[in-house]
């Protein structure tokens, strides 16, 4: 994590002249962090979300930056925006769906503008390596009428983020810095520099600028439209829109990582690469389009550049609509140019599963046994939906476990619905749902899987574990107290490893005429790495009923005759398989 | 890195401009650490490096792949199918699944773990052992490899370097045979 110490190597690039150059192998996320730090960043806020998580993790390694995990993206955005208004350069980071949570402040931040530079770094996930949808965040920048900057590689991200702060200040606007998984998680050799000291900007009370009541906002809207014009002009001359002059026979207009694929596939072609994507540089685009015989627009996800070129009345070729789905790959470039359609690959990749020894597995095993219908949301526990577990039945967005539970019960009041979510997700946006459930008098059961971490994104701290982004102790949120204060009738805390007690408790709470919360508390297996001995297995006792395989533990595989093969290198010694085995063939050692 | 030039020219195919190494395995095997160390070593040796992978779900036992490319100037962070010079697979099944990435005359570094004569003493060091094998094929000086290993590994440095050296011997023999 300490990228400013561990990943840096001083290299002598020329044997004779001995120029010292500091290079580092940085991911797009780390490059953004490094560049932002060098640009005098002061305050950085985020909620973890793949592939953006490492931005804040890297920033936290710079002790002179005030970095925090905020409880959710709306909170993060507002704090960072206010910090910029107060006069310090600030940064917000999230994944694409995270920005949805922060849409409210974003849309009006466009109106207030900033004071010191403010950049919102948002990472899209084409192909959905770990996301619930594939939205294209460029629409959000256009919707909010703020500039969009798109790097195509980590080395560019490092340079562009500095420029983003300057643009933000020059035009008094938040800047949307849009990356994708292939930029955020690619690592590249980056030549880095030193920190540039940037003085605080003085803050002055300015009611027409910072108080968005209708009268003031109307005036600001006039300025926003003017700002768009100014930004368009700037876009024409910005070095972020780069022209690679090549053959006049074939030209490409592109943005983001797709640029790299085009250069790889068509090294001789002319390319207009948009790094300042919005507002568009219409003159530059038109000139370029006229300078080449054949023009192809290639962009990942939605046809945003395409649609704009249509408004300019320019003829061009573009990808078939089947390529709007999923990420583009280098081998797609020639297919797109030849007007081909996308052939969906058949994935044979190993599916991700809950880790061996994961405490969540105990809870889902009991819920499944009780035939509960589980409303879920985003976290490791979403993996419980995959067969053969199949024990989670809805997932839309963070916090929806609690509200879906209520919505289902409003139509089917006696259904066995259980809302299940993690500690971090509960704090993010489950609390409001619980208050709503109590206020609107719904009964039922919410289970909080408290594993003391934000696990799916790699183990980040949160208010419920009482540690900051820098692992320092802070005020710890009591989940019990907040659930009780929100109006839950029963709040039980239980170690899910006590599976018999957990079963009895869930049975009771499912029949109680009350709103109940069970906090199933046991640290994530990636925190508590202690392993018990492997269970013993007597194949003579095994009736090959397959009950143990339904818990979907990676350490158990089925032999051809239906018996169990235990993998000692994976087994965490949690004994859930022994707990569920009806014949004692699997037994605690 | 004064030795870079001489060592580079000692390696077969040093006139090549770009090297493509495809790493694969399953979550928890150290695939990403291995490709990171190789990437840092290539960077120290003076190459432009790009490396790409998808993480997030990887820790949960799913398939893990990492594309490493280095040379004078690299554009795409991804290796095209059929263009990997080397396929390094820590898991035989994953190696088979990904074999379409290997080019026709590419070298497949798969299956060493199934032969009792070519194994590290401790399975925890499988990734550095495989890096050792790979190092026998790549134009990166050993000093760069060692600097990268020291920079990246926090624990068991001695054991990791032993596993690396063992792999390097095995790789050198395999390359010569």
HADDOCK unambig.tbl for C-alpha pairs under 7 A between the chains (distance, minus, plus):
assign (segid A and resid 6 and name CA) (segid B and resid 151 and name CA) 6.30 0.50 0.50
assign (segid A and resid 11 and name CA) (segid B and resid 44 and name CA) 6.82 0.50 0.50
assign (segid A and resid 13 and name CA) (segid B and resid 46 and name CA) 7.00 0.50 0.50
assign (segid A and resid 15 and name CA) (segid B and resid 2 and name CA) 6.40 0.50 0.50
assign (segid A and resid 25 and name CA) (segid B and resid 40 and name CA) 6.41 0.50 0.50
assign (segid A and resid 50 and name CA) (segid B and resid 56 and name CA) 6.22 0.50 0.50
assign (segid A and resid 129 and name CA) (segid B and resid 54 and name CA) 6.84 0.50 0.50
assign (segid A and resid 130 and name CA) (segid B and resid 56 and name CA) 6.45 0.50 0.50
assign (segid A and resid 130 and name CA) (segid B and resid 57 and name CA) 6.68 0.50 0.50
assign (segid A and resid 182 and name CA) (segid B and resid 52 and name CA) 6.99 0.50 0.50
assign (segid A and resid 185 and name CA) (segid B and resid 52 and name CA) 6.35 0.50 0.50
assign (segid A and resid 185 and name CA) (segid B and resid 53 and name CA) 6.53 0.50 0.50
assign (segid A and resid 185 and name CA) (segid B and resid 54 and name CA) 6.79 0.50 0.50
assign (segid A and resid 186 and name CA) (segid B and resid 50 and name CA) 6.76 0.50 0.50
assign (segid A and resid 186 and name CA) (segid B and resid 51 and name CA) 5.49 0.50 0.50
assign (segid A and resid 186 and name CA) (segid B and resid 52 and name CA) 4.29 0.50 0.50
assign (segid A and resid 186 and name CA) (segid B and resid 53 and name CA) 6.64 0.50 0.50
assign (segid A and resid 186 and name CA) (segid B and resid 77 and name CA) 6.68 0.50 0.50
assign (segid A and resid 187 and name CA) (segid B and resid 50 and name CA) 5.51 0.50 0.50
assign (segid A and resid 187 and name CA) (segid B and resid 51 and name CA) 5.04 0.50 0.50
assign (segid A and resid 187 and name CA) (segid B and resid 52 and name CA) 6.29 0.50 0.50
assign (segid A and resid 188 and name CA) (segid B and resid 49 and name CA) 5.35 0.50 0.50
assign (segid A and resid 188 and name CA) (segid B and resid 50 and name CA) 4.49 0.50 0.50
assign (segid A and resid 188 and name CA) (segid B and resid 51 and name CA) 6.52 0.50 0.50
assign (segid A and resid 189 and name CA) (segid B and resid 43 and name CA) 6.62 0.50 0.50
assign (segid A and resid 189 and name CA) (segid B and resid 48 and name CA) 5.94 0.50 0.50
assign (segid A and resid 189 and name CA) (segid B and resid 49 and name CA) 5.48 0.50 0.50
assign (segid A and resid 189 and name CA) (segid B and resid 50 and name CA) 7.00 0.50 0.50
assign (segid A and resid 260 and name CA) (segid B and resid 75 and name CA) 4.80 0.50 0.50
assign (segid A and resid 260 and name CA) (segid B and resid 76 and name CA) 4.77 0.50 0.50
assign (segid A and resid 261 and name CA) (segid B and resid 75 and name CA) 6.93 0.50 0.50
assign (segid A and resid 261 and name CA) (segid B and resid 76 and name CA) 5.18 0.50 0.50
assign (segid A and resid 263 and name CA) (segid B and resid 75 and name CA) 6.48 0.50 0.50
assign (segid A and resid 264 and name CA) (segid B and resid 75 and name CA) 5.88 0.50 0.50
assign (segid A and resid 264 and name CA) (segid B and resid 76 and name CA) 6.06 0.50 0.50
assign (segid A and resid 330 and name CA) (segid B and resid 80 and name CA) 6.56 0.50 0.50
assign (segid A and resid 331 and name CA) (segid B and resid 80 and name CA) 6.20 0.50 0.50
assign (segid A and resid 349 and name CA) (segid B and resid 63 and name CA) 5.70 0.50 0.50
assign (segid A and resid 350 and name CA) (segid B and resid 62 and name CA) 4.83 0.50 0.50
assign (segid A and resid 350 and name CA) (segid B and resid 63 and name CA) 5.04 0.50 0.50
assign (segid A and resid 351 and name CA) (segid B and resid 62 and name CA) 4.98 0.50 0.50
assign (segid A and resid 352 and name CA) (segid B and resid 57 and name CA) 6.13 0.50 0.50
assign (segid A and resid 352 and name CA) (segid B and resid 60 and name CA) 5.08 0.50 0.50
assign (segid A and resid 352 and name CA) (segid B and resid 61 and name CA) 5.49 0.50 0.50
assign (segid A and resid 352 and name CA) (segid B and resid 62 and name CA) 4.23 0.50 0.50
assign (segid A and resid 353 and name CA) (segid B and resid 60 and name CA) 5.44 0.50 0.50
assign (segid A and resid 353 and name CA) (segid B and resid 61 and name CA) 6.39 0.50 0.50
assign (segid A and resid 354 and name CA) (segid B and resid 60 and name CA) 6.01 0.50 0.50
assign (segid A and resid 355 and name CA) (segid B and resid 60 and name CA) 5.58 0.50 0.50
assign (segid A and resid 456 and name CA) (segid B and resid 56 and name CA) 6.94 0.50 0.50
assign (segid A and resid 457 and name CA) (segid B and resid 56 and name CA) 6.08 0.50 0.50
